[in-house]
Amino acid sequence: MTSGMFEKENEDLATEVRRVAEHQIGRLERFESGASDQLVKMSVWLTASLLAINSGGALAALNVAEHFEFPTPAALLFGIGILLALLSGVAIQGFQSKAAQPLEELLLYWRGVQISGVEDIERAVELAKPLITLNRFAFIPPTIGWFSGLAFFVGAIALGLHVEHRGKAVVDRCLELQNDMLSLKPRRADSRELFIALKCDPTRL
């Protein structure tokens, strides 16, 4: 093989390497731009939505407490949901922050390859490792979000059961007090006071 042919082969190889580098740069730049925008939107939407529904549940629990016994299990679940919503937002931002530097380093590497036409496979693999690792654990933030949503769902059921149970108990108690007040021989002297304290409505009995 003549030196001219050898040089031509090297030029062709360098051109191919530059083409690959250009492709990788474009792919990484699109990923950097799209991933950043998507993560920010997801973080804002997911955190705001989960905070809204769990805060609404907590307010509903407080409202119920004005009429019945405080629904501790439901309120606890809504509180957990709020904490998980905040944790989900922090996790999304954390993943984005951790991906920024490895992505920039990989981009710099491929830009260098594009200029020199010389590729270092081992270096490229080493630089890509942090991004691959982050990608493996990318399910964590949305999973935390799902658990926040689940906390609201279970909390809503617990609150509904609590209201139903306490509501029935209050109605039964009001009926008992009303019957006692209307009886010829009331069993207790404070039936009327208790009836008023429980905000019983005789038209509903």
SVG drawing of the C-alpha trace seen along z (x, -y; Angstrom):
<svg xmlns="http://www.w3.org/2000/svg" viewBox="-95 -25 99 27">
<polyline fill="none" stroke="black" stroke-width="0.4" points="0.0,0.0 1.5,-3.4 1.7,-6.3 -0.8,-8.2 -3.4,-5.4 -2.7,-5.2 -3.2,-8.9 -6.5,-8.7 -7.7,-5.9 -6.9,-8.0 -8.7,-11.0 -11.8,-8.9 -11.7,-7.5 -11.3,-11.0 -14.2,-12.2 -16.4,-9.4 -15.4,-10.0 -16.3,-13.7 -19.6,-12.7 -20.3,-10.5 -19.3,-13.3 -21.6,-15.8 -24.5,-13.3 -23.7,-12.8 -23.4,-16.5 -26.8,-17.1 -28.4,-14.3 -26.9,-15.4 -27.9,-19.1 -31.5,-18.1 -31.5,-15.9 -30.1,-18.6 -32.6,-21.2 -35.6,-18.8 -34.8,-17.1 -34.3,-20.3 -37.5,-21.8 -39.5,-18.6 -38.1,-18.2 -38.9,-21.8 -42.5,-21.5 -43.0,-18.1 -41.6,-19.3 -43.9,-22.4 -47.0,-20.5 -46.5,-17.4 -45.6,-19.2 -48.3,-21.8 -51.0,-19.2 -50.0,-16.9 -49.7,-19.8 -53.2,-21.1 -55.0,-17.8 -53.3,-16.9 -53.7,-20.4 -57.4,-20.2 -57.7,-16.9 -56.1,-18.4 -58.5,-21.4 -61.4,-19.0 -60.2,-17.1 -60.0,-20.3 -63.5,-21.2 -64.8,-17.9 -63.2,-18.4 -65.5,-21.3 -68.5,-19.0 -67.0,-15.6 -64.0,-14.1 -60.8,-15.0 -60.0,-12.4 -56.4,-11.6 -55.6,-8.8 -56.9,-10.8 -55.1,-14.0 -51.9,-12.0 -52.2,-10.6 -52.8,-14.0 -49.7,-15.3 -47.6,-12.5 -49.0,-13.3 -47.9,-16.9 -44.4,-15.9 -44.0,-13.3 -45.2,-16.0 -42.4,-18.3 -39.9,-15.5 -40.9,-14.6 -40.2,-18.1 -36.8,-18.2 -35.9,-14.8 -36.7,-16.0 -34.6,-19.1 -31.8,-17.0 -31.7,-14.6 -31.6,-17.6 -28.7,-19.1 -26.7,-15.9 -27.1,-15.3 -26.0,-18.8 -22.2,-18.4 -21.8,-14.9 -23.8,-16.0 -21.7,-19.1 -18.5,-17.0 -19.8,-14.5 -20.6,-17.4 -17.2,-18.9 -15.6,-15.5 -17.6,-15.1 -16.9,-18.7 -13.2,-17.9 -13.6,-14.7 -15.4,-16.8 -12.3,-19.1 -9.6,-16.5 -11.2,-13.6 -9.8,-11.3 -12.1,-9.2 -11.3,-7.7 -14.0,-5.0 -12.9,-4.3 -13.1,-8.0 -16.6,-8.3 -17.8,-5.3 -16.4,-6.7 -18.1,-10.0 -21.4,-8.4 -21.5,-6.2 -22.9,-8.9 -25.8,-9.6 -26.5,-5.9 -26.6,-5.5 -29.0,-8.5 -31.2,-7.1 -31.5,-3.8 -32.9,-5.7 -35.0,-8.2 -38.1,-6.3 -37.6,-7.5 -39.1,-11.1 -42.3,-10.0 -42.7,-7.1 -42.5,-9.4 -45.2,-11.4 -47.4,-8.3 -47.1,-7.6 -48.1,-11.1 -51.2,-10.6 -51.9,-7.3 -51.6,-8.9 -54.4,-11.4 -56.5,-8.6 -56.3,-6.4 -56.7,-9.5 -59.9,-10.5 -61.3,-7.1 -60.4,-7.2 -62.0,-10.6 -65.2,-9.5 -65.5,-6.5 -64.8,-8.6 -67.5,-11.1 -70.0,-8.4 -69.3,-6.6 -69.3,-9.7 -72.3,-11.2 -74.3,-8.0 -73.1,-8.0 -74.2,-11.6 -77.6,-11.0 -78.2,-8.0 -77.2,-10.0 -79.5,-12.9 -82.4,-10.5 -81.7,-8.9 -81.7,-12.4 -84.8,-13.5 -86.7,-10.3 -85.6,-10.9 -86.8,-14.5 -90.2,-13.6 -90.7,-10.7 -93.0,-11.0 -90.1,-10.0 -86.8,-11.4 -83.8,-9.4 -81.5,-12.4 -82.0,-16.0 -79.5,-17.4 -80.9,-15.8 -82.0,-19.2 -78.5,-20.8 -76.8,-17.9 -79.2,-18.0 -78.3,-21.7 -74.6,-21.1 -74.5,-18.4 -76.4,-20.8 -79.1,-18.2 -81.8,-19.0 -85.1,-17.5 -86.4,-17.9 -83.8,-15.4 -84.6,-12.7"/>
</svg>
